[in-house]
Amino acid sequence: AVVSTQSTGALDEAKDPKRKCYQLVGGVLVERTVEQVKPNLKNNSDKISALISSLDKNLNSKEKELIDFKEKHGIKVKGEDAVDSGQKKEDSKPSGVLYLN
């Protein structure tokens, strides 16, 4: 998201189309004008946004698969149980042994 907002900001700030700018092409720094570079920046920004969206969908799908697999095979992770039981203990009444000296 940071790359996407940076390139979008660069697109918005470039008002003079004849202004010089530099673009790294294949490891070589090339001098261009803003109007030459702007379509490439827009295209790259669109591709990055699409890639991020695709990766988010894949992540959500894999998380669901993992949860289903854990439930199917009765797998419990020690750290996850502590968080869940900690929340349950706060809601229930305290129980324990009272020791008087």
Backbone hydrogen bonds, N-H to C=O, Kabsch-Sander energy under -0.5 kcal/mol:
donor,donor_aa,acceptor,acceptor_aa,energy
5,T,1,A,-2.3
6,Q,2,V,-2.1
7,S,3,V,-2.5
8,T,4,S,-1.9
9,G,5,T,-2.2
10,A,6,Q,-2.1
11,L,7,S,-1.8
12,D,8,T,-2.0
13,E,9,G,-2.3
14,A,10,A,-1.3
15,K,13,E,-1.3
19,R,16,D,-1.5
21,C,32,R,-2.7
23,Q,30,V,-2.6
25,V,23,Q,-0.7
25,V,28,V,-3.2
26,G,24,L,-0.5
28,V,25,V,-1.5
30,V,23,Q,-3.1
30,V,28,V,-0.6
32,R,21,C,-3.1
34,V,19,R,-1.7
35,E,17,P,-2.0
36,Q,33,T,-0.7
37,V,33,T,-1.7
38,K,34,V,-2.8
41,L,37,V,-2.2
42,K,38,K,-2.4
43,N,39,P,-2.5
44,N,40,N,-2.7
45,S,41,L,-2.5
46,D,42,K,-2.3
47,K,43,N,-2.3
48,I,44,N,-2.5
49,S,45,S,-2.3
50,A,46,D,-2.2
51,L,47,K,-2.4
52,I,48,I,-2.6
53,S,49,S,-2.2
54,S,50,A,-2.3
55,L,51,L,-2.7
56,D,52,I,-2.3
57,K,53,S,-2.0
58,N,54,S,-2.3
59,L,55,L,-2.5
60,N,56,D,-2.5
61,S,57,K,-2.2
62,K,58,N,-2.5
63,E,59,L,-2.5
64,K,60,N,-2.0
65,E,61,S,-2.2
66,L,62,K,-2.5
67,I,63,E,-2.3
68,D,64,K,-2.6
69,F,65,E,-2.4
70,K,66,L,-2.6
71,E,67,I,-2.4
72,K,68,D,-2.5
73,H,69,F,-2.2
74,G,70,K,-0.8
75,I,70,K,-2.2
81,D,77,V,-1.9
82,A,78,K,-1.4
83,V,79,G,-1.2
84,D,80,E,-1.9
85,S,81,D,-3.1
86,G,82,A,-1.8
87,Q,83,V,-1.5
88,K,84,D,-1.6
89,K,85,S,-2.3
90,E,86,G,-1.2
91,D,87,Q,-1.1
92,S,88,K,-1.6
99,Y,97,V,-0.6
100,L,98,L,-0.6
